[in-house]
Amino acid sequence: MKIAVFGASGRIGSRIVQEALNRGHDVTAIARHPEDYTVIHDHLKVAKGDLFDAQDVETGAFNQDAVVCAYSNTKGAPASTIAELPIPLIKGLKQAHTKRLIIVGGAGSLEVAPGTQLVDTPNFPVEYKSTALAHRDALKIFKNEKELDWTYVSPAAEIAPGERSGKFRTGGTQLLKDEQGKSFISMQDFAVAIIDEIENPLHIREQMTVAY
């Protein structure tokens, strides 16, 4: 398959690129600063693109089987940019006539009890709240999108670099925890789940989550 990854230089995006390449897919890694992208592979192209420019999105998404949006505001951009992203992203994909979209989302919108989302719980870390709320606002926009075959992938409550085991659970809108009450997924296995969903779509126009 042909897969374009926006945000390919990020911690999660780079692992999605590698997982896709390991499975033999043709990958286009799209970044604002492609000159800094150092990965070399026979099935990899590197391109310049800005997710907030619908024309750039159209160019990057053209003739692709699937597009992954792995945008992160960790490099100093305000959290509000996350909520602004869906409009140019959706517009660009429609202009490119590419329907399949995978969004790397946040965990804050996952339910921990009926009607209660993780971001609204008393102990949710204050330093992550604005980002979590922006992710939730973005999800609301995607939920209203009826033309694209989108999937919003929320990680566990904690996600960090780790091992690729290929063994994890997937779910819908509820936060997944292990027997000890921990909600965790490695970035490597999160990438596995995303490529799994591209190869075998099970959550079209739905939110899904991944955890051990």
CORHUTA-V133986 format. One record per backbone hydrogen bond with DSSP energy under -0.5 kcal/mol. CO is the residue of the C=O (numbers start at 1). NH is the residue of the N-H. E is the energy in kcal/mol with one decimal. If there is no record, write none. Layout:
co = <CO & CO>
nh = <NH & NH>
e = <E & E>
//
This chain:
co = <1 & 1 & 2 & 2 & 3 & 4 & 4 & 5 & 5 & 6 & 7 & 10 & 11 & 12 & 13 & 14 & 15 & 16 & 17 & 18 & 19 & 20 & 21 & 25 & 26 & 27 & 27 & 28 & 28 & 29 & 29 & 30 & 30 & 31 & 31 & 33 & 34 & 36 & 41 & 43 & 45 & 47 & 49 & 50 & 52 & 53 & 54 & 55 & 56 & 57 & 58 & 61 & 66 & 67 & 68 & 68 & 69 & 73 & 78 & 79 & 79 & 80 & 81 & 82 & 84 & 84 & 85 & 86 & 87 & 88 & 89 & 90 & 91 & 92 & 93 & 93 & 94 & 96 & 97 & 99 & 99 & 100 & 101 & 102 & 102 & 103 & 103 & 107 & 108 & 110 & 111 & 113 & 115 & 116 & 116 & 117 & 118 & 121 & 125 & 125 & 126 & 126 & 128 & 129 & 130 & 131 & 132 & 133 & 134 & 135 & 136 & 137 & 138 & 139 & 140 & 141 & 142 & 144 & 148 & 149 & 150 & 150 & 151 & 151 & 152 & 152 & 153 & 154 & 158 & 160 & 163 & 163 & 166 & 169 & 171 & 173 & 178 & 182 & 182 & 183 & 184 & 185 & 186 & 187 & 188 & 189 & 190 & 191 & 192 & 193 & 194 & 195 & 196 & 203 & 206 & 208 & 209 & 211>
nh = <3 & 26 & 65 & 66 & 28 & 6 & 68 & 8 & 30 & 70 & 10 & 14 & 15 & 16 & 17 & 18 & 19 & 20 & 21 & 22 & 23 & 25 & 24 & 27 & 3 & 29 & 45 & 5 & 30 & 31 & 47 & 7 & 8 & 34 & 49 & 36 & 37 & 38 & 44 & 27 & 29 & 31 & 51 & 53 & 54 & 57 & 58 & 59 & 60 & 61 & 62 & 64 & 4 & 102 & 6 & 70 & 104 & 76 & 81 & 82 & 83 & 84 & 85 & 86 & 87 & 88 & 89 & 90 & 91 & 92 & 93 & 94 & 95 & 96 & 97 & 98 & 97 & 63 & 99 & 101 & 149 & 67 & 151 & 69 & 104 & 105 & 153 & 110 & 119 & 118 & 175 & 116 & 117 & 112 & 113 & 120 & 121 & 124 & 128 & 129 & 129 & 130 & 132 & 133 & 134 & 135 & 136 & 137 & 138 & 139 & 140 & 141 & 142 & 143 & 144 & 144 & 145 & 146 & 150 & 101 & 205 & 206 & 103 & 153 & 154 & 208 & 105 & 210 & 185 & 187 & 165 & 189 & 168 & 211 & 209 & 111 & 181 & 178 & 184 & 158 & 212 & 160 & 190 & 191 & 192 & 193 & 194 & 195 & 196 & 197 & 198 & 199 & 200 & 206 & 152 & 154 & 171 & 169>
e = <-0.6 & -2.6 & -2.0 & -1.6 & -2.4 & -0.6 & -3.1 & -0.6 & -2.9 & -2.4 & -1.5 & -2.6 & -0.6 & -1.9 & -2.3 & -2.0 & -2.3 & -2.4 & -2.4 & -2.5 & -1.0 & -2.2 & -1.8 & -0.7 & -2.8 & -0.6 & -2.6 & -2.8 & -0.6 & -0.5 & -2.8 & -1.5 & -1.5 & -0.6 & -1.6 & -2.0 & -1.6 & -0.6 & -1.8 & -2.8 & -3.2 & -2.3 & -0.5 & -1.9 & -0.6 & -2.3 & -2.6 & -2.4 & -2.6 & -2.5 & -1.5 & -1.7 & -2.4 & -2.8 & -2.9 & -0.7 & -2.9 & -1.1 & -1.8 & -1.8 & -0.6 & -1.2 & -1.3 & -0.5 & -0.6 & -0.6 & -1.9 & -3.0 & -2.3 & -2.5 & -2.1 & -2.1 & -2.2 & -1.6 & -0.7 & -2.2 & -0.7 & -0.5 & -0.5 & -0.5 & -2.3 & -1.9 & -1.8 & -3.2 & -0.5 & -0.9 & -3.0 & -2.1 & -2.6 & -2.9 & -2.6 & -2.8 & -0.5 & -2.7 & -1.3 & -1.6 & -1.7 & -1.7 & -1.3 & -0.6 & -1.0 & -0.5 & -2.4 & -2.7 & -1.8 & -2.3 & -2.0 & -2.2 & -2.2 & -2.4 & -1.7 & -1.2 & -2.1 & -2.5 & -0.7 & -0.9 & -1.8 & -0.6 & -1.3 & -1.8 & -3.2 & -0.7 & -2.9 & -0.7 & -0.7 & -2.8 & -2.7 & -1.4 & -1.6 & -2.1 & -0.8 & -0.5 & -0.5 & -2.3 & -1.7 & -3.2 & -2.0 & -2.9 & -0.6 & -1.5 & -2.1 & -1.2 & -2.2 & -2.0 & -1.7 & -2.2 & -1.7 & -2.2 & -2.5 & -2.1 & -1.7 & -2.5 & -2.8 & -1.4 & -2.2 & -3.5 & -2.2 & -3.7>
//
